[in-house]
Amino acid sequence: RCIFTEAASLGINFSLLAGGEPLMRKDLLESISNVEDMIFPIFTNGTLIGPSYMEFLRKNLNMVPIISLEGTAIGTDERRGQGVFKRAMQSMEMLKTENLFFGTSITVTTENMQLVTSADFINQLRGYGCKIVFYIEYVPTEPGTEHLAFSDAHVAQMEQVLEERRTMYQDIIFLSFPGDEKALGGCLASGRGFFHICPDGSAEPCPFSPFSDSNVLELGVRQALKSPLFKKIRAARALGWEHTGGCTLFEHREEIEQMMNK
């Protein structure tokens, strides 16, 4: 808990909890739920949301479920397990019945982009009571999946369709990562806007850049943000790393690895 308390004291207001499955660690969620001035979006497949968790979420409105989907039932079950999509929909129905704020997270690829950004699909989510949609653009960390990653044309198309959806739906928040970083002056990783903490405490620039030279359990959040690696990446970005709409650090991963070896 001390990590989140320190983060809140530094003005960090959001801590995204991802896994694995963070709902498996209810003890951890209970211990950090009373951290003041902090909202915790919990990225979950939704299968563990039941009566016990509903009571917990009613009492702790700063804990916000973000249910992960792949668009269709087939796509979701292929990636996350048989029956997960149906269970996720049931969880959404329970959250809507309790009038709790929740959202969804969708990994967007060249294959599902048109579906998951369509009005029909968004209307379905809206019907379940979903109030926020995270679009996470696929980064090809696995060999042979490069065709699923966005081209420049896909990035431009995604920007256009999200602008249209934000106009159409005033009651839903749409966020795109890393696409929305472009409007914020480029990559927000390495402490410029966020950073990633591994289960062992290692502080990484972002989830798609698994390099670390500091540990928050040993140094604390403030000192970890001052790590030599983070400083080098922020300086390199300032020297001209342009944001093309895709993941900037993934595009420069070889240069980051070189920074670690210097």
N, C-alpha and C positions, 0 to 999 in steps of 0.2 A: 504493500500500500504506500510506503514512503516514496516510491518512485513517482506515483501519480500525485501525491500531495505536493512534492517538490515541483512537478510539472505545472500544477495549478498555480502555485505561487509565482511561477515565471510567466504566467499569462497564457498558458496552453489550455484551451477550453475543450478540445476534442481529443479523445483517445479511442481510436478504432481497435476493437478487439477481434482478432481473426485467428484462424488455426490452420489445420485441424478443426476441432469443434469446441469453441469456447464454452458452450453451455454444459460441457462435461465437468467444468471446474466451477461449480456453483459456490464453493467455499471462497474462491478468489473473487467472484462477482459480488458476493455478500460483503466481503472485506473492503472493497473499493467503492461500493455503491453510495456511501455517504461522504465521498470526497467532494467538498464544496466547489461550485463553479466549474464542474466538469461534466460533459456529456459523453456517454460511452455507446456509440453505435456497435452492436454486437453482430458480426457476420456469421450467420448460422444456416444450416440446412433446414432448420425448423422442426426436425423430428423429435426433439426433446421437449418442445413446448407443450406442457400439459397443465393440470390444475395447480401443481406446486409452483411452477414457473409463472403462471398467470397471477397468482397471489404476489409473488416477488415483484413482477413488473408493475402491478398496480401500486405497490408501495414505493417503488423506486422509478419515477418517471424519467430520470436521467439515463436509464438503461434502455436503449432503443434497439429492438430486434431489426436486423436487416437480413431478410431471407434470400438465400442465393438460389438462382434459377439459371437454366441455360436456354430458356425460351419455351420449348415444347416439353411435353411429358417424356417423349422418347429421348430427347437430348439431355434432359436433366437426369433421367434414370440411368442412361449410359455412363454418365460421368460420376454420378453420386450414389448410385445403387437403386435396385428395383424398388418401386413404390415410393421413392423419396418425393417425387413431384406431387402425388396425391396427398401425402402427409403434409407437405409444405402448404398446399391449398387449405387443408383443414386448419393448420395453425393460423393462417391469415384470417380465416372465418372466426376463430376464437378471439383473435386480437381485435377484429372489427366489432364483434359483439360487446367487448369490454371498452370500446371507444379509445383504444390505446394507439398512440402514434407509432407507426412502423413503416419499414420500406423494403425494397428488394435490391439485390445486386445481381447484375447480369454480365457475364463475360461475353463481349461482343467480338465476333469473328466475321470474316468475309462471307461465311456461309449463312449466318443467322441475322446479320445486321438489318436487312429489310423487314424480317419478321418482328424482331424485338423492338424496333422503333416505329412499327405501324400503329395507326390509330386503333385498329381492332385489338391488338395486343395490349396497348396502354389502357383502353377502355375496360378490358378484362381485369387488369390490375386495379384500376380505379374502383371497379365493382366490388372487389375484395376489401377495399378500404386503404389501399397502399397510398402513402403520402410522399414518399421520396424514392427516386429510382437512381441507383448508381450504375452507370455504364462503364465497365472496366474493359478497355481495349486489349485484345489478346497480344501478349508478347511471346514470341516463339522461343521459349527456353528449352523446348524439347526438339531434338533433330527430326526433320521430316514434317514439321508442322508450319513451316514458313509461309505456306500458301494461305494460312488462316489469318495472318497478320495484315493490317491495313496498308494499302499503298497510299501515295499522296492523294490520289483521286478519291479513295474511300474516306480519308480524313476530311477532305473538303465536303464530301457528301454528308458525313456525319455532323459536321458543323452546321450545315444548312438545315438538316432535318430536325436537329435539336432546337434551333432557333424557332422553327415552325411549331414544334411541340410546346415550347415554353410559352408561346403566344396562345396556343389552343387551350392549354390546361393551366389555369391560374391556381388550382388547388393541389398541384403536384410539383415537387422540387426535382429538377433533373440535373444530375451531376455526371460529368464525363471525365474519366482519368485514363491517360494523361492529357486528353484533348483540351480540357478547360484551362490547363496551365498556360497555354499560349496567350490567353487573354490576361494572365497575371504576370506577364513579363518573362515567361520561361519556366524551366524546371524548378520545382519547389522543394526538391529533395535536399538531403545533407544539412537539414536544419534551417534552410531558407524559409520553408513553410511547414515541413514535417520531416520526420525520420522514422526508421523502423527498428523495433527492439525484438531480438530473437528470444526464444525461451530461455537461453542461457544468459541473457542480459546483454549480449553483443549489440552494439549500436551500429546499424547499417544505414547507408544513404537512403535506400528505399527497398521494398521487397524484391525488385527486379535487379538490384545491384548488391549481391551478397558478399560484400567486402567490409571488414571491420578492423579498426585498430584501437577500440575502446570498449568499455563495458560499464553500463549504468549501475550495475550492482556494486562495482568496485569504486567508481568515480562519482556517481550521481549524474543527474540529467544535465545540469549546468556545465560540468566539466566535459562530459561526453560530447556535448554540442561544440566544444572548442577543440575537438580532436584534429590532429594534423591532416588526416584524410578529408574530413569535412571541409576544412579550410582550403585545401588544394582544389577540391571540386568546386566550391563556391567561387574561388578565384578563376578557375578555368572557364566556368560559365560566363563570368564577367568579361573574360578576354575574347569571347566570341562564339561559344557553343550556342548555336541557334536551335530554337524549338520548332521542329517541322510538323508537330502534331502527334508524332509517335513518342516512344519513351526515349528521352534524350540520353539518359545514363546507359541504357541498353545499347544504344547506337555507339556510345563511346566506351564500352566495357573494357576494351583492350587498353585504352589509355588509363582507365581507373586502376586496372590491375598493375600497370607500370608504376602508378603513384604508390601503390602498396609496397613495391619492391625497392623504392628509392630510400 
